[in-house]
């Protein structure tokens, strides 16, 4: 026979049981969804089993109260047993999750320590590499200078070649100082030192080595060079020099390279135009990516790093590098810097 219940219990039992069933079923569905999404998470299974046990106890108890199951013993107390079991299973699941979090924390600390050690080793190696670069470059520069001073009168072409050797050695030494300095390694980025610099001086510095031996091919702007901007002259000079070197390298022998500079309402635009073979639209989209070289560069020496460095330098100044090119029509590379001329 069904267990006797009070009128109040009989009135509130049905809606409360329905509410509990709805909440339990929704929770069960959410847990199943999490289990399917992350099958390797064992902790979710604890919650699933615990909820199923509690739900089963609730159903068995209600069936016993309504006379469907025997009203005594385990049946009538199934809800209490299921709830107690549910708490034990949840405690086990929580303990499993805590152990997993502790293991993840230990692993994260170990990986962090390993990464820091590798970074320090890399920094030491790069510092050593920087020193090894500087020594032979200084020797090359000194040797070229000594030849020029002690070899007696030399033909103009030989003197020009010696000066090109010295200029190239100085440029490489400057690049080593810029990119492999301890300050740059500590910051993990380009260590810019902005200052006031005249556009004319910036272009002179960039072209001194980038266009060495090809000065007659360079077409420079006639106006606006006396204006002053605020930038890192060394890094920005490297960026402009890379564009000029690429334009000279990929243009036909003797073809001019045109440099233009204009102060626009939103900043300064410095463009370098060549008369090479140009690039397709797909290649233009990839310009500035590490190691990328256009199909038109086949047969020409290069590593595909220069434009990547240029883009990074321009981005560090808050600017952009834009490219316009079509096959057979050459290319125009434009550096846009968001600033007005300094007074």
Residue pairs with C-beta under 8 A, 6 or more apart in sequence:
1 67
1 71
2 65
2 66
2 67
2 71
3 64
3 65
3 71
3 76
5 13
5 65
13 65
17 58
17 62
20 58
21 55
21 58
24 51
24 54
24 55
24 58
25 55
27 51
28 48
28 51
28 52
28 55
31 44
31 47
31 48
31 51
32 48
34 41
34 44
35 41
35 44
35 45
35 48
38 44
42 96
43 93
43 96
43 97
43 100
45 93
46 89
46 90
46 92
46 93
46 96
47 90
47 93
49 89
50 85
50 86
50 87
50 89
50 90
50 93
51 86
53 82
53 85
53 86
53 89
54 82
54 83
54 85
54 86
55 82
56 78
56 82
57 78
57 79
57 80
57 81
57 82
57 83
57 85
57 86
58 78
58 79
58 82
60 69
60 75
60 78
60 79
60 82
61 75
61 76
61 77
61 78
61 79
63 69
63 75
64 70
64 71
64 72
64 75
64 76
64 78
65 71
65 76
69 75
74 81
123 185
126 180
126 185
127 180
127 182
127 185
129 180
130 176
130 180
130 181
133 172
133 173
133 176
133 180
134 173
134 176
137 169
137 172
137 173
137 176
138 169
138 173
140 165
140 169
141 165
141 166
141 169
141 170
141 173
144 162
144 165
144 166
144 169
145 166
147 162
148 154
148 159
148 162
148 163
154 162
160 213
163 212
164 212
164 213
167 208
167 209
167 212
168 209
168 212
170 209
171 209
171 210
171 241
174 234
174 238
175 238
178 184
178 190
178 234
178 235
178 238
179 190
179 309
181 191
183 191
184 190
184 191
189 316
190 235
190 312
190 313
190 316
192 232
192 235
192 316
192 317
193 232
193 234
194 230
194 231
194 232
195 230
195 231
195 232
195 233
196 228
196 229
196 230
196 342
197 228
197 229
197 230
197 231
197 233
198 225
198 226
198 227
198 228
199 224
199 225
199 226
199 227
199 228
199 229
199 261
199 268
200 225
200 226
201 233
202 229
202 231
202 233
202 236
202 237
202 240
203 220
203 225
203 240
203 259
203 261
205 233
205 237
206 236
206 237
206 238
206 240
206 241
206 244
207 215
207 218
207 220
207 241
207 244
209 241
210 240
210 241
210 242
210 244
210 245
210 248
211 217
211 218
211 244
211 245
211 248
211 257
214 248
214 257
217 248
217 251
217 254
217 255
217 256
217 257
218 244
218 256
218 257
218 259
219 256
219 257
219 258
219 259
220 259
221 259
221 260
221 261
221 262
224 261
224 262
224 263
225 261
227 263
227 341
227 342
228 341
228 342
228 343
229 268
229 337
229 339
229 341
229 342
230 339
230 342
231 317
231 337
231 339
232 317
235 313
235 316
235 317
236 313
236 317
238 309
238 310
238 313
239 309
239 310
239 313
239 314
239 335
240 270
240 272
240 335
242 306
242 307
242 309
242 310
243 272
243 310
243 333
243 335
244 257
244 259
244 272
245 306
246 274
246 306
246 307
246 333
247 257
247 272
247 273
247 274
247 276
247 331
247 333
248 257
248 274
249 300
249 302
250 274
250 276
250 277
250 296
250 297
250 300
250 331
251 257
251 274
251 275
251 276
251 330
252 275
252 276
255 274
255 275
255 276
256 275
257 272
257 273
257 274
257 275
258 272
258 273
259 270
259 271
259 272
259 273
260 269
260 270
260 271
260 273
261 268
261 269
261 270
261 271
262 268
262 269
263 340
263 341
264 336
266 336
266 338
267 319
267 336
267 337
267 338
267 339
267 340
268 336
268 337
268 339
268 341
269 334
269 335
269 336
269 337
270 334
270 335
270 337
271 332
271 333
271 334
271 335
272 332
272 333
272 334
273 330
273 331
273 332
274 330
274 331
274 332
275 330
276 296
276 330
276 331
277 296
277 327
277 328
277 330
278 296
278 325
278 326
278 327
278 328
278 329
278 330
278 331
279 287
279 294
279 295
279 296
279 323
279 325
279 326
279 327
279 331
280 294
280 295
280 327
283 294
283 295
283 325
284 323
284 324
284 325
286 292
287 294
287 307
287 321
287 323
288 307
288 308
288 310
288 311
288 321
288 323
289 304
289 308
290 304
290 305
290 308
291 303
291 304
291 305
291 308
292 304
292 307
292 308
293 302
293 304
296 327
307 321
310 321
310 335
311 321
314 320
314 321
314 335
314 336
314 337
315 321
317 337
318 337
318 338
319 335
319 336
319 337
319 338
320 335
320 336
321 333
321 334
321 335
321 336
322 333
322 334
322 336
323 331
323 332
323 333
323 334
324 331
324 332
324 334
325 331
325 332
